[in-house]
């Protein structure tokens, strides 16, 4: 197990390199998404998160919030051939997956 301040991009990059990770599955708070995504882009690893990023000072900002943060890095991910799957969520994400199996 590792302890990590995921807001610290350099520390996150160091852990990705140390563990030789090929994918990071971010199940932390939505406030962490941008720093973890940046670390993944900078180290060339795939990224998946379960929530759309929120800034602590802008919680419940005007929609469409999903286009305000992570999605702005689409071209950079394409250029660097990095898979980034955003906002797969637990709710409604997992609920939708369960419904598909019902």
N, C-alpha and C positions, 0 to 999 in steps of 0.2 A: 504494500500500500504506500501511497505517496501523499504528502500534504502539499497543497498548491494554492496560492492566491491567483486565481484565474483572471483577475483584472490586470495582473502583471504579465504583459505580452512576452517579455524576454524570458521570464521564468517558465511560462507555458511552452515557449519554443524550446527551451533547454530540456524540459521534461519529455517533449515529443521526440527530440533527438536521442536522449538518454534511453528511452524505452523502445526506440526504433519503430514507433507507431506508424501505421499506414493509413489509419482512419481515427478520427476523434469523434466520439459520440457525446455531445454536450447535453447533459441532463441537469445542468445547474440552473440557477435563476436566469430569467430572461435578461437581467442586467449584465450578464457575462458574455452574451453572444458575440458582440463586436470584437472584444479582446481575444476570445478563443478563435473566432473566424480569422482574425488578422494573423494569429500565430500559425494557423493551418495554412493560410495562403503563403506566408513567408517561408514555411518549411516544406511546402509542396505535398501536404497530405490531405486526404478527403475529410470532409466535415459534415456532420449531421447535427441538427439541434431540434429540440422539442417545443420550442416556443419562439414567437416573434420577438425580436429585441425590443426592449423598452429602456429609455433613459430614466434614471431615478427621479429627476426633476420634471419629467414630462409624462408621468403615468396617466393613462387614459387620454392621450393626445388625440387630435382629430384624425379619423381614418382617412385614407387607407394607410395605416401605420406600417403595414408589411412592406410598403415600398419606400419607407423612409431610411432604412438602415442596411440590412444585409443585401437586399436586392440591388442596391447601388454598386455592388462589387461583382455583378454578373460578368461583365466584360473582362475584368481582371482574372476571374476564375477561368473563363473560356480561354484567354490568352495563355494562361499557365497550365491548362489542361487539368484543372482541379475540380473534382466533383464536390459540390456543396448542396446538400439537401436540407432545405430550410423549413422550419415550423411544422415538423411532422406530428408534434403534439401528443399529449396523453388524452386530452379532451378538447376537441372531438376526435383526434387522430386514432387512438386505440379503440374508442367506441365505434368509429367507422370501420376499422379492421374487423372488429367482432361482428358487426352487422353484416359484413360481406360474407362471413363464415356461417351465419345463421340460416 
